[in-house]
Amino acid sequence: PYGGGRFEFRAVGSSQNVSMVNTVLNTITAEKFAQISDRVEKGEKASDVARELLNKHWKVIFNGDNYCEDAQKELTDRGLWRIDSGVEAIHRLTADKNTQLFEKMKVMSAAECQSRSDVLHDHYAGTVEMEALVMIDMIQQHISPSCKKAGEGPIDELKACVATLKSALAEIPGADSSYDKAKLARALRLETMIDIRKVCDDTE
């Protein structure tokens, strides 16, 4: 949002460190200002350069509701890129055009970009692993015993849910890369665990 003399960036999650986000934003901004400066120093008028850039990139200006799906469709129809998955957003850190940008601006090497991507993906997978283990404990120590005590409830289905969680968890360590582990973790968190959560809610 525009704060009357400044723009604010508010998209960082409550548990996320802002340093990496700021590094990315500042690197992008620095490169673009360098390009503008080079053109002006070669004789172009600053107003002409600014006008051209505004006309070229006006599609990124949006003052509507970011939580509205119709508005999101409008933006993607305009040609803006949308990444709904944090795992995929992290993976873009190692895309060639991005590593080239960081190296050009002397911020990070390609190896450092890869290292940061791996750390973020490993952190994500580890967090999901803990969440899945907690879910298993909740089913085994609370939900299933309550069903048995009451003499009703989908006990066999709950057992199958635990088996599904354990099986999904077992796949993650054997994945080929940190990115592959994170993709498996994302499917576990946002697909498998959500389906199992519904079983538990219905049981309750």
Accessible surface in RSA format (square Angstrom, percent):
REM  Atomic radii and reference values for relative SASA: ProtOr
REM  Chains: A
REM  Algorithm: Lee & Richards
REM  Probe-radius: 1.40
REM  Slices: 20
REM RES _ NUM      All-atoms   Total-Side   Main-Chain    Non-polar    All polar
REM                ABS   REL    ABS   REL    ABS   REL    ABS   REL    ABS   REL
RES PRO A   1    84.47  61.6  51.96  47.4  32.51 118.2  68.96  56.9  15.51  96.4
RES TYR A   2   138.60  64.7 108.22  61.6  30.38  79.1  76.91  57.8  61.69  76.0
RES GLY A   3    29.90  36.9   0.00   N/A  29.90  36.9  18.29  50.2  11.61  26.0
RES GLY A   4    66.72  82.3   0.00   N/A  66.72  82.3  33.51  92.0  33.21  74.4
RES GLY A   5    66.07  81.5   0.00   N/A  66.07  81.5  33.61  92.2  32.46  72.7
RES ARG A   6   137.56  57.8 129.29  65.9   8.28  19.7  65.49  89.5  72.07  43.7
RES PHE A   7   165.09  82.6 136.56  84.6  28.54  74.3 136.75  82.9  28.34  81.1
RES GLU A   8    50.27  28.9  36.98  28.0  13.29  31.6  24.95  48.3  25.31  20.7
RES PHE A   9   106.99  53.5  76.27  47.2  30.72  79.9  77.81  47.2  29.19  83.5
RES ARG A  10   174.77  73.4 138.75  70.7  36.02  85.8  62.21  85.0 112.56  68.2
RES ALA A  11    80.85  74.3  44.39  68.5  36.45  82.9  55.57  78.3  25.27  66.9
RES VAL A  12    37.16  24.4  14.42  13.1  22.73  54.8  15.43  13.4  21.72  58.9
RES GLY A  13    41.46  51.1   0.00   N/A  41.46  51.1  36.36  99.8   5.10  11.4
RES SER A  14   131.56 111.2  80.38 107.3  51.18 117.9  59.41 126.5  72.14 101.1
RES SER A  15   118.27  99.9  78.48 104.7  39.79  91.7  53.78 114.5  64.49  90.3
RES GLN A  16    90.98  50.9  73.36  53.6  17.62  42.0  30.87  65.7  60.11  45.6
RES ASN A  17   106.64  73.5  91.21  88.1  15.44  37.2  38.39  92.4  68.26  66.0
RES VAL A  18    81.23  53.5  78.91  71.4   2.32   5.6  78.91  68.6   2.32   6.3
RES SER A  19    65.29  55.2  58.88  78.6   6.41  14.8  46.08  98.1  19.21  26.9
RES MET A  20    39.85  20.6  37.81  25.0   2.04   4.8  33.41  28.4   6.44   8.5
RES VAL A  21    27.25  17.9  24.25  22.0   3.00   7.2  27.25  23.7   0.00   0.0
RES ASN A  22    65.41  45.1  65.15  63.0   0.26   0.6  13.18  31.7  52.24  50.5
RES THR A  23    45.50  32.4  38.75  39.3   6.76  16.1  20.67  27.8  24.83  37.5
RES VAL A  24    44.73  29.4  44.73  40.5   0.00   0.0  44.73  38.9   0.00   0.0
RES LEU A  25    64.44  35.9  63.86  45.7   0.59   1.5  63.93  44.9   0.51   1.4
RES ASN A  26    97.40  67.2  93.50  90.4   3.90   9.4  25.19  60.6  72.20  69.8
RES THR A  27     5.98   4.3   2.52   2.6   3.46   8.2   3.24   4.3   2.74   4.1
RES ILE A  28    72.64  41.3  72.64  54.1   0.00   0.0  72.64  52.3   0.00   0.0
RES THR A  29    65.00  46.2  61.20  62.0   3.80   9.1  41.62  55.9  23.38  35.3
RES ALA A  30    45.27  41.6  34.44  53.1  10.83  24.6  41.96  59.1   3.30   8.8
RES GLU A  31    24.11  13.8  24.08  18.2   0.03   0.1   0.33   0.6  23.78  19.4
RES LYS A  32   101.02  49.3 100.59  61.7   0.43   1.0  64.71  58.2  36.31  38.7
RES PHE A  33   131.36  65.7 128.45  79.6   2.91   7.6 128.78  78.1   2.58   7.4
RES ALA A  34    44.52  40.9  36.32  56.0   8.20  18.7  43.79  61.7   0.73   1.9
RES GLN A  35    65.48  36.6  62.86  45.9   2.62   6.2  28.68  61.1  36.79  27.9
RES ILE A  36    49.72  28.3  49.65  37.0   0.07   0.2  49.68  35.8   0.04   0.1
RES SER A  37    46.80  39.5  40.42  53.9   6.38  14.7  28.67  61.0  18.13  25.4
RES ASP A  38    75.35  52.8  73.49  73.1   1.86   4.4  15.95  37.5  59.40  59.2
RES ARG A  39    62.63  26.3  62.06  31.6   0.57   1.4  36.43  49.8  26.19  15.9
RES VAL A  40    54.42  35.8  46.34  42.0   8.07  19.5  46.34  40.3   8.07  21.9
RES GLU A  41   139.71  80.2 101.07  76.5  38.64  92.0  47.04  91.0  92.67  75.7
RES LYS A  42   178.57  87.1 138.33  84.9  40.24  95.8  93.07  83.8  85.50  91.1
RES GLY A  43    64.85  80.0   0.00   N/A  64.85  80.0  35.54  97.5  29.32  65.7
RES GLU A  44    76.75  44.1  64.39  48.7  12.36  29.4  38.70  74.9  38.05  31.1
RES LYS A  45   144.10  70.3 135.20  83.0   8.90  21.2  83.70  75.3  60.40  64.3
RES ALA A  46    61.03  56.1  53.33  82.3   7.70  17.5  53.33  75.1   7.70  20.4
RES SER A  47    61.59  52.0  50.02  66.8  11.57  26.7  42.97  91.5  18.61  26.1
RES ASP A  48    66.50  46.6  61.42  61.1   5.08  12.0  22.17  52.2  44.34  44.2
RES VAL A  49     0.00   0.0   0.00   0.0   0.00   0.0   0.00   0.0   0.00   0.0
RES ALA A  50    50.29  46.2  44.92  69.3   5.37  12.2  49.42  69.6   0.86   2.3
RES ARG A  51   131.81  55.3 128.50  65.5   3.31   7.9  57.66  78.8  74.16  44.9
RES GLU A  52    87.31  50.1  79.82  60.4   7.48  17.8  39.00  75.4  48.31  39.4
RES LEU A  53    49.68  27.7  49.02  35.1   0.66   1.7  49.11  34.5   0.57   1.5
RES LEU A  54    94.80  52.8  93.03  66.6   1.77   4.5  94.79  66.6   0.02   0.0
RES ASN A  55   113.45  78.2  87.66  84.7  25.79  62.1  26.99  65.0  86.46  83.6
RES LYS A  56   141.41  69.0 116.78  71.7  24.63  58.6  71.83  64.7  69.58  74.1
RES HIS A  57    79.68  43.5  78.08  54.3   1.60   4.1  55.98  57.7  23.70  27.6
RES TRP A  58   150.77  60.5 149.01  72.1   1.76   4.1 123.60  65.9  27.17  44.1
RES LYS A  59    89.01  43.4  80.68  49.5   8.34  19.8  45.05  40.6  43.96  46.8
RES VAL A  60    80.85  53.2  63.12  57.1  17.73  42.7  63.12  54.8  17.73  48.1
RES ILE A  61    83.86  47.7  74.49  55.5   9.36  22.6  76.76  55.3   7.10  19.3
RES PHE A  62    47.76  23.9  20.99  13.0  26.77  69.7  23.43  14.2  24.32  69.6
RES ASN A  63   145.76 100.5 104.17 100.7  41.59 100.1  40.39  97.2 105.37 101.8
RES GLY A  64    44.75  55.2   0.00   N/A  44.75  55.2  27.74  76.1  17.01  38.1
RES ASP A  65    83.06  58.2  70.20  69.9  12.86  30.4  36.58  86.1  46.48  46.4
RES ASN A  66    94.66  65.3  81.19  78.5  13.47  32.4  19.23  46.3  75.44  72.9
RES TYR A  67   208.92  97.5 178.62 101.6  30.31  78.9 136.24 102.4  72.68  89.6
RES CYS A  68    45.63  34.5  38.63  43.1   7.00  16.4  13.69  34.7  31.95  34.4
RES GLU A  69   117.20  67.3 109.53  82.9   7.67  18.3  65.17 126.1  52.03  42.5
RES ASP A  70   115.29  80.8 106.98 106.5   8.31  19.6  28.98  68.2  86.31  86.1
RES ALA A  71    13.01  12.0   9.57  14.8   3.44   7.8  12.58  17.7   0.44   1.2
RES GLN A  72    32.23  18.0  32.17  23.5   0.07   0.2   7.25  15.4  24.98  18.9
RES LYS A  73   127.22  62.1 124.15  76.2   3.07   7.3  97.44  87.7  29.78  31.7
RES GLU A  74    81.06  46.5  75.30  57.0   5.76  13.7  37.62  72.8  43.44  35.5
RES LEU A  75    17.65   9.8  17.65  12.6   0.00   0.0  17.65  12.4   0.00   0.0
RES THR A  76    53.75  38.2  38.98  39.5  14.77  35.2  30.45  40.9  23.30  35.2
RES ASP A  77   100.53  70.4  64.26  64.0  36.27  85.8  31.74  74.7  68.79  68.6
RES ARG A  78    86.92  36.5  61.80  31.5  25.12  59.8  39.11  53.5  47.81  29.0
RES GLY A  79    50.31  62.0   0.00   N/A  50.31  62.0  28.12  77.2  22.19  49.7
RES LEU A  80    41.09  22.9  33.39  23.9   7.70  19.4  34.70  24.4   6.39  17.2
RES TRP A  81   169.84  68.2 135.25  65.5  34.59  81.2 115.35  61.5  54.49  88.4
RES ARG A  82    91.04  38.2  64.88  33.1  26.16  62.3  31.48  43.0  59.56  36.1
RES ILE A  83    67.07  38.2  35.73  26.6  31.35  75.5  38.82  28.0  28.25  76.7
RES ASP A  84   107.30  75.2  69.10  68.8  38.20  90.3  33.09  77.9  74.21  74.0
RES SER A  85    11.49   9.7   8.83  11.8   2.67   6.1  10.51  22.4   0.98   1.4
RES GLY A  86    47.74  58.9   0.00   N/A  47.74  58.9  35.25  96.7  12.49  28.0
RES VAL A  87     1.41   0.9   0.72   0.7   0.69   1.7   0.72   0.6   0.69   1.9
RES GLU A  88    59.72  34.3  59.35  44.9   0.36   0.9  31.72  61.3  28.00  22.9
RES ALA A  89    49.08  45.1  37.07  57.2  12.01  27.3  38.03  53.6  11.05  29.3
RES ILE A  90    36.54  20.8  30.52  22.7   6.02  14.5  36.42  26.2   0.12   0.3
RES HIS A  91    65.27  35.7  64.41  44.8   0.85   2.2  37.56  38.7  27.71  32.2
RES ARG A  92    74.86  31.4  74.41  37.9   0.45   1.1  24.50  33.5  50.36  30.5
RES LEU A  93    18.34  10.2  13.97  10.0   4.37  11.0  17.63  12.4   0.72   1.9
RES THR A  94    31.20  22.2  15.41  15.6  15.80  37.7   7.96  10.7  23.24  35.1
RES ALA A  95    20.21  18.6   8.47  13.1  11.73  26.7  20.02  28.2   0.19   0.5
RES ASP A  96   107.83  75.5 101.97 101.5   5.86  13.9  22.36  52.6  85.47  85.2
RES LYS A  97   131.14  64.0 119.59  73.4  11.55  27.5  84.01  75.6  47.13  50.2
RES ASN A  98    27.03  18.6  27.03  26.1   0.00   0.0   5.27  12.7  21.76  21.0
RES THR A  99    13.23   9.4  13.23  13.4   0.00   0.0   4.58   6.2   8.65  13.1
RES GLN A 100   113.15  63.3 107.43  78.5   5.71  13.6  39.32  83.7  73.83  56.0
RES LEU A 101    25.89  14.4  22.03  15.8   3.87   9.7  25.59  18.0   0.31   0.8
RES PHE A 102     4.03   2.0   4.03   2.5   0.00   0.0   4.03   2.4   0.00   0.0
RES GLU A 103    82.83  47.6  67.86  51.3  14.97  35.6  24.66  47.7  58.17  47.5
RES LYS A 104   122.70  59.9  94.72  58.1  27.98  66.6  84.62  76.2  38.09  40.6
RES MET A 105    51.12  26.5  31.76  21.0  19.36  46.1  29.54  25.1  21.58  28.6
RES LYS A 106   187.08  91.3 150.27  92.2  36.80  87.6 115.42 103.9  71.65  76.3
RES VAL A 107    62.39  41.1  34.34  31.1  28.05  67.6  39.29  34.1  23.10  62.7
RES MET A 108    11.25   5.8   6.18   4.1   5.08  12.1   9.48   8.1   1.77   2.4
RES SER A 109    44.43  37.5  40.42  53.9   4.01   9.2  37.06  78.9   7.37  10.3
RES ALA A 110    44.46  40.9  40.97  63.2   3.49   7.9  41.38  58.3   3.07   8.1
RES ALA A 111    76.00  69.9  60.39  93.2  15.60  35.5  68.36  96.3   7.63  20.2
RES GLU A 112    79.24  45.5  78.01  59.0   1.23   2.9  25.57  49.5  53.66  43.8
RES CYS A 113     0.00   0.0   0.00   0.0   0.00   0.0   0.00   0.0   0.00   0.0
RES GLN A 114    84.97  47.5  84.97  62.1   0.00   0.0  37.58  80.0  47.39  35.9
RES SER A 115    59.23  50.1  52.88  70.6   6.36  14.6  27.04  57.6  32.20  45.1
RES ARG A 116   103.34  43.4 101.95  52.0   1.39   3.3  21.62  29.5  81.73  49.5
RES SER A 117     2.02   1.7   2.02   2.7   0.00   0.0   0.00   0.0   2.02   2.8
RES ASP A 118    46.70  32.7  46.70  46.5   0.00   0.0  12.06  28.4  34.64  34.5
RES VAL A 119    95.91  63.1  92.89  84.1   3.02   7.3  94.85  82.4   1.05   2.9
RES LEU A 120    68.48  38.1  66.03  47.2   2.45   6.2  66.03  46.4   2.45   6.6
RES HIS A 121     0.51   0.3   0.51   0.4   0.00   0.0   0.04   0.0   0.47   0.5
RES ASP A 122    67.21  47.1  58.23  58.0   8.98  21.2  26.85  63.2  40.37  40.3
RES HIS A 123   132.31  72.3 121.11  84.2  11.20  28.6  87.84  90.5  44.47  51.7
RES TYR A 124    37.65  17.6  35.09  20.0   2.57   6.7  34.63  26.0   3.02   3.7
RES ALA A 125     7.28   6.7   6.46  10.0   0.83   1.9   6.78   9.6   0.50   1.3
RES GLY A 126    27.50  33.9   0.00   N/A  27.50  33.9  25.74  70.7   1.76   3.9
RES THR A 127    38.19  27.2  37.23  37.7   0.97   2.3  32.28  43.4   5.92   8.9
RES VAL A 128     0.00   0.0   0.00   0.0   0.00   0.0   0.00   0.0   0.00   0.0
RES GLU A 129    79.67  45.7  79.67  60.3   0.00   0.0   9.73  18.8  69.95  57.1
RES MET A 130   122.24  63.3 120.52  79.8   1.72   4.1  81.98  69.7  40.26  53.3
RES GLU A 131    64.62  37.1  57.74  43.7   6.88  16.4  34.27  66.3  30.34  24.8
RES ALA A 132     0.00   0.0   0.00   0.0   0.00   0.0   0.00   0.0   0.00   0.0
RES LEU A 133    84.74  47.2  83.97  60.1   0.77   1.9  83.99  59.0   0.75   2.0
RES VAL A 134    85.62  56.3  85.15  77.1   0.47   1.1  85.45  74.2   0.17   0.5
RES MET A 135    25.69  13.3  24.93  16.5   0.76   1.8  25.58  21.7   0.11   0.1
RES ILE A 136     8.62   4.9   8.62   6.4   0.00   0.0   8.62   6.2   0.00   0.0
RES ASP A 137    66.50  46.6  66.48  66.2   0.02   0.1  11.71  27.6  54.79  54.6
RES MET A 138    99.93  51.7  99.77  66.0   0.16   0.4  82.07  69.8  17.86  23.7
RES ILE A 139     0.89   0.5   0.89   0.7   0.00   0.0   0.89   0.6   0.00   0.0
RES GLN A 140    81.99  45.8  65.58  47.9  16.41  39.1  23.77  50.6  58.22  44.2
RES GLN A 141   113.84  63.7  92.83  67.8  21.01  50.0  30.91  65.8  82.93  62.9
RES HIS A 142   114.54  62.6 110.49  76.8   4.06  10.4  72.09  74.3  42.46  49.4
RES ILE A 143    37.91  21.6  33.90  25.3   4.00   9.7  37.59  27.1   0.32   0.9
RES SER A 144    12.47  10.5  12.47  16.6   0.00   0.0   9.09  19.4   3.38   4.7
RES PRO A 145    55.38  40.4  47.99  43.7   7.39  26.9  51.45  42.5   3.93  24.4
RES SER A 146    69.49  58.7  60.17  80.3   9.32  21.5  35.91  76.5  33.59  47.1
RES CYS A 147     8.81   6.7   5.87   6.5   2.94   6.9   2.85   7.2   5.96   6.4
RES LYS A 148   121.47  59.3 100.65  61.8  20.82  49.6  56.64  51.0  64.84  69.1
RES LYS A 149   191.45  93.4 155.15  95.2  36.30  86.4 107.97  97.2  83.48  88.9
RES ALA A 150    69.20  63.6  35.15  54.2  34.05  77.5  46.78  65.9  22.42  59.4
RES GLY A 151    66.44  81.9   0.00   N/A  66.44  81.9  33.52  92.0  32.92  73.7
RES GLU A 152   128.44  73.7 117.54  88.9  10.90  26.0  43.06  83.3  85.38  69.7
RES GLY A 153    43.13  53.2   0.00   N/A  43.13  53.2  17.81  48.9  25.32  56.7
RES PRO A 154    46.61  34.0  32.83  29.9  13.78  50.1  45.92  37.9   0.70   4.3
RES ILE A 155    41.95  23.9  39.91  29.7   2.03   4.9  39.91  28.7   2.03   5.5
RES ASP A 156   114.65  80.3 106.51 106.0   8.13  19.2  38.74  91.2  75.91  75.7
RES GLU A 157    86.49  49.7  79.16  59.9   7.33  17.4  33.64  65.1  52.85  43.1
RES LEU A 158     0.00   0.0   0.00   0.0   0.00   0.0   0.00   0.0   0.00   0.0
RES LYS A 159   119.52  58.3 111.22  68.2   8.29  19.7  65.81  59.2  53.71  57.2
RES ALA A 160    56.34  51.8  48.12  74.3   8.22  18.7  55.06  77.5   1.28   3.4
RES CYS A 161    10.32   7.8   8.05   9.0   2.27   5.3   2.16   5.5   8.17   8.8
RES VAL A 162    11.54   7.6  11.54  10.4   0.00   0.0  11.54  10.0   0.00   0.0
RES ALA A 163    59.47  54.7  50.09  77.3   9.37  21.3  55.57  78.3   3.90  10.3
RES THR A 164    65.95  46.9  59.88  60.7   6.07  14.5  39.68  53.3  26.26  39.7
RES LEU A 165     0.00   0.0   0.00   0.0   0.00   0.0   0.00   0.0   0.00   0.0
RES LYS A 166   104.91  51.2  99.22  60.9   5.69  13.6  60.42  54.4  44.49  47.4
RES SER A 167    64.85  54.8  55.29  73.8   9.56  22.0  32.58  69.4  32.28  45.2
RES ALA A 168    21.91  20.1  16.57  25.6   5.34  12.2  19.36  27.3   2.55   6.8
RES LEU A 169    20.80  11.6  16.10  11.5   4.70  11.8  16.10  11.3   4.70  12.6
RES ALA A 170    75.05  69.0  48.12  74.3  26.93  61.3  57.30  80.7  17.75  47.0
RES GLU A 171    99.40  57.1  86.56  65.5  12.84  30.6  39.08  75.6  60.33  49.3
RES ILE A 172    10.88   6.2  10.88   8.1   0.00   0.0  10.88   7.8   0.00   0.0
RES PRO A 173    93.63  68.2  72.61  66.2  21.02  76.4  76.78  63.4  16.85 104.7
RES GLY A 174    66.29  81.7   0.00   N/A  66.29  81.7  39.87 109.4  26.42  59.2
RES ALA A 175    21.70  20.0   1.94   3.0  19.76  44.9  11.92  16.8   9.78  25.9
RES ASP A 176   142.02  99.5 102.60 102.1  39.43  93.2  30.81  72.5 111.21 110.9
RES SER A 177    46.66  39.4  38.58  51.5   8.09  18.6  43.18  92.0   3.48   4.9
RES SER A 178    18.00  15.2  13.13  17.5   4.87  11.2   0.05   0.1  17.95  25.1
RES TYR A 179    43.21  20.2  42.88  24.4   0.33   0.9  30.99  23.3  12.22  15.1
RES ASP A 180    41.97  29.4  41.06  40.9   0.91   2.1  12.28  28.9  29.69  29.6
RES LYS A 181    59.67  29.1  59.67  36.6   0.00   0.0  10.77   9.7  48.90  52.1
RES ALA A 182     0.00   0.0   0.00   0.0   0.00   0.0   0.00   0.0   0.00   0.0
RES LYS A 183    85.06  41.5  77.85  47.8   7.21  17.2  38.82  34.9  46.24  49.2
RES LEU A 184    64.31  35.8  59.57  42.6   4.74  11.9  60.20  42.3   4.11  11.1
RES ALA A 185     0.00   0.0   0.00   0.0   0.00   0.0   0.00   0.0   0.00   0.0
RES ARG A 186    67.85  28.5  67.81  34.6   0.03   0.1   8.60  11.8  59.24  35.9
RES ALA A 187    37.21  34.2  35.95  55.5   1.26   2.9  36.58  51.5   0.64   1.7
RES LEU A 188     3.00   1.7   1.26   0.9   1.74   4.4   2.55   1.8   0.45   1.2
RES ARG A 189    62.34  26.2  58.55  29.8   3.79   9.0  18.14  24.8  44.20  26.8
RES LEU A 190    79.85  44.5  66.98  47.9  12.87  32.4  66.98  47.0  12.87  34.6
RES GLU A 191    99.59  57.2  94.79  71.7   4.80  11.4  39.00  75.4  60.59  49.5
RES THR A 192    33.06  23.5  28.59  29.0   4.47  10.7  10.20  13.7  22.86  34.6
RES MET A 193    21.42  11.1  20.50  13.6   0.92   2.2  20.80  17.7   0.62   0.8
RES ILE A 194    98.45  56.0  96.50  71.9   1.95   4.7  97.26  70.0   1.18   3.2
RES ASP A 195    95.08  66.6  89.54  89.1   5.54  13.1  28.49  67.0  66.59  66.4
RES ILE A 196     8.55   4.9   8.46   6.3   0.09   0.2   8.55   6.2   0.00   0.0
RES ARG A 197   141.47  59.4 141.47  72.1   0.00   0.0  38.26  52.3 103.21  62.6
RES LYS A 198   131.00  63.9 128.37  78.8   2.63   6.3 100.26  90.2  30.75  32.8
RES VAL A 199    28.67  18.9  25.78  23.3   2.89   7.0  28.21  24.5   0.46   1.3
RES CYS A 200    12.37   9.4  10.40  11.6   1.97   4.6   8.71  22.1   3.66   3.9
RES ASP A 201    66.42  46.5  52.43  52.2  13.99  33.1  23.16  54.5  43.26  43.1
RES ASP A 202   101.93  71.4  69.57  69.2  32.35  76.5  34.25  80.6  67.68  67.5
RES THR A 203    34.17  24.3   6.00   6.1  28.17  67.1  11.14  15.0  23.03  34.8
RES GLU A 204   180.90 103.9 119.57  90.5  61.32 146.0  65.95 127.6 114.95  93.8
END  Absolute sums over single chains surface
CHAIN  1 A    14011.3      11480.0       2531.3       7975.6       6035.8
END  Absolute sums over all chains
TOTAL         14011.3      11480.0       2531.3       7975.6       6035.8
